[in-house]
Amino acid sequence: MPDATRPQERLIEIRDLRFSFGGNQIYDGLDVAIPRGKVTAIMGPSGCGKSTLLNFIGGRLRPDRGDVLVNGESVPSLNRGDLFDLRKQMGMMFQSSALLTDLTVFENVAFPLREHTSLPEALIKTLVLSKLQLVGLRGARSLMPSELSGGMTRRVALARAIALDPLLVMYDEPFTGLDPISMGIIVKLIREVNDALEMTSVVVTHDVAEACSIADYVYLLGNKKVVAHGTPEQMRNTESDDARQFMAGLPDGPVAYHYPARDYREDLFLEDLNE
């Protein structure tokens, strides 16, 4: 684990996480430590359980074994009320952005403030405008989600995620489907917002270059556990075959190009391919 994650410096600890779904084992002894105030990237191939991990941090899923601690609290052990209180300290930027389509940009960002606080409207206005200013969209406050580009939609989703000044912000595939300019803006904002608001960021992604440009630490998932971890520089120079294949985008390696099958010549002479 990274030196920065001594017990008092860890915001999130995932210990020996084991979980199966629909007969498929997703994790088999997963260990992750997320340091406070840093940007941590969770990477790995499709289907390895990257996004699922965010559901454990937020308490939507419970492990078969192991524990998930956030700010010293065991998430699976919390009752409903305490879990809701903890979630108020978390912001989430969904891959689809998940904006409320019948509300304006301003109302989307104001929504968590109205739901979870009793602040007067004048203060809500000030807070919403400050968050929109931070992501460069104060001038778009009256637009509807249908009037936004993909990159603008992500920025509004980010403004909403930080509306309550959370301790933690989780990003689920924030770079997917964006053009290069929009992607560059989101990459820049994740780093700048994290540092400006002194929060902790967990970025789930398979975009190696973007993640490594802003992350302080990287975890690579595969084979139902962590297969490699380190700083971006350490991950680029790793001796791990799993990490080398993923970081370099190699088509063959520990994740094989060919799906397991019988001998090719044997297949050719089979009368029934379903055998």
N, C-alpha and C positions, 0 to 999 in steps of 0.2 A: 504494500500500500504506500501511497505517497507520504513523504515526511510531514507534509502540511496537515495530515489527518490524525494527529494525536487526539485522544478521546475528546478533549475540551474544544477542539477545533473542527469537529465533524458536525455537520448539520444533519446528514442522513447516514445511517448505517444499515446495510442489508446483510444479514448474517445467515449463512447456510440455507439460503432460500430454496425450497423444493416445492414444485407445483406441477400438477397434471391437469389437463383439460380434454375431455372427450376421449380419454384413453391415451392421449399423447402427452409425454412428459416434456414440459416446457423448460423447467429449471431443475438442475440436480446438484445442489450445493453452490449456489451463486453467492458471492461475497463482493460487495461494493461499498466504498466509503466516499462520501461527497463532502469536500471541505467547504466551510463557510466563506462567503464572499467571493467565490471563484466561479468560473465557467467550466463546467465538466461536460464533455461530450460522451454520449453512449452510442457506439457504432456497432455495426455488424450486418451480415447479409439479411435479405428479406426472410421473414419468418423465424428469426432467432429469438424473438421476445423483447425487442427494444421498447416498443410502445407499451407492451403489456406491463413492463416494469413501472411505468408511470402510474398505472392503476393500483399497484401495490403501495406506492408512496402516498397516493391520495386516498387509500383505504377502500377503493371500489372492489378490490379482490383481497382474499385472505389466503395466506400460504398453507400448504399441507403441512409443512414443517419449516422451522426457521423463524426469523423475526425481522421486522422493518421498523427502525426507530427514526423519528423525525424530531429534531430538537430535544432529544432525550426521552421522548414518549414512544411507547410501543404502539404503533398504529393498529395492529390487529386486536389489541386488548382494550381499545377505547370504546366507551359506550357511544350511543348515537349523538348525544349532545356534545360530548367532548370532541368527537370526530368532526362535527360541523364547525366547532370553534377552531380546530386546527386547520381545517380547509380554508378558513377566512385568511389565514396567513400564507396561502398558496395561490399563485396565479397560473393560469393555463392558457397557452396559445395552441389551439388545435390545428391540425394539418389542413382542415377544411375552413379554418377561421371561425366558423359557427356563429357568424353575426346574426342577430335577430332581423329578419328581412323586412319587417313592417316598422322598424324604428330607424330614425336618422342616425348618422355617425355620432352626433352628440349624445343622443338618448342611449345608444349602445354602450358608450363608455360610462355614462351616468348610471346605468342599470345596476351594477354591483354596489355602488354607493347608496342607492335608494333602497336596495334589498337588505343591506347589512348594517346600515348606519341610520342615525336620526339627525343627520346634519341638515342645517337649513339650506334652502335652495340657492341662496347667494354663495355659500361656501362650495356647494356641489358644482355650481357654474365655474367658480375659480379653479377647482381641482380638475375638472374635465378639460377646460381650456389649457391648463398647464400640461396635462398629459398629451393632448393633441399637438401642442406646440413642440413637445419633446420629440414626437414622431413626424413632425413637419406637415401636419394635416389640420391645423386650426382653421384654415380657410375652407376646408371641406366639411365643416361641422353640420351643415344643413343637408348634405347629400344623403341619398338612400343607398343601401348596399348594392343595389342593382346598377347604380351609376358609377361604381368604383372599378378600377382596374384590379387585377390580381394582386399586384404589389401593394396598392393602397389598402385593399381589404386586409392583408396581413398586418399592415401598420396599425390599422384601427383595432384589430384583434390584440395587438401588442399593447396599445394604449389601454384597452379594457382590462387586460391581464394585470397591469400594474396600477389600476385605479385605486386599489386599497393599500398601496405601498407594501406589498407582501414581503415576507421573509424569503420566499422561494418562488421562482418562476420556472415552469416546465414548458418546453417547446417540443411539440411532436412534429417532426419532419418540416421544419419551418422554411426550407429552401425549395421544396418540391414544386415544380411547375412554374417557376418564376423566370423571367427573362434576365439576362446578365446584370442590367442596371438595377432592377428591383431586388435581385438576389444580393447585390453589393450593398444596397441600402439596409436590408434586413440583417445581414452579417454585421455591418457597422453598428446598427442600433442595439443588437443583442449585447455586444461588448460595452458600448457606451452607457446603456441603461443600467446594466449590471454594476458598473463602476460608479456611476453618478448617484444611484439610489442605494448603494452598498447592500445589494441583495445577493442571493445565490442563484445561479442558473444551471439547469440541467437541459442539455440539448440532445434530443434523440434524432439521429440522422444517418444517412449512408453517404452523404456528400463529404468526401475526405478532405479536399482542399479547403472548403469553406469552414468546416469544423476545426481543422488544425490551425487556421489563421486566427481564431479567436479563443480557442480552448486553452485553459491552464493545464488540464489533465484529460486523458482519454481512456475509456474502457472499451475493449472490443469483446463482444459476446459471440459465442459459437459453441456448438456441442453441449448446449444446455448449461453453460457456465461462462465465467470470464476466461478467455484464452490468452489475453495479453492486456497490459495496462501500462501507462507511463505518460510522460509529457509528449507533446506532438513530435519533438525532436527525437525522443527515445523510440517512439513508435515508427518513425521513418527509418530508423537504423536498427530495428529489432532483428534478432536472429530467429524469432518465431516464424515457422512456415505459414501458420494461419494468418498472422498479422501481415506478413510480407505479401501474401496473395491478395488480401483485402486492400491494403494500402496502395498497392501498385495496380490493382484491377486486373490481375492475371486470370485468364479464362480457365486454367486447370491448376490443381494443387490439392490441398486437403479437402476443399470443396470441389469434388470431381466434376468434370464436364459431362461424363456419361452417367446416366441413372443406372443403378445396379441392374444387370441383365445376364441371362445365360450366354454361352458362347454364340457369337454371331453366326457361324456356320451351322450350328445346331438349329438355330432359329429358322434359317433359310429352308431347312428340310422338314420342318414341322407342318403337318397337314392342318392342324387346328392351332392357331396362334394364341388361343385362350388357355392352352395347357400350361 
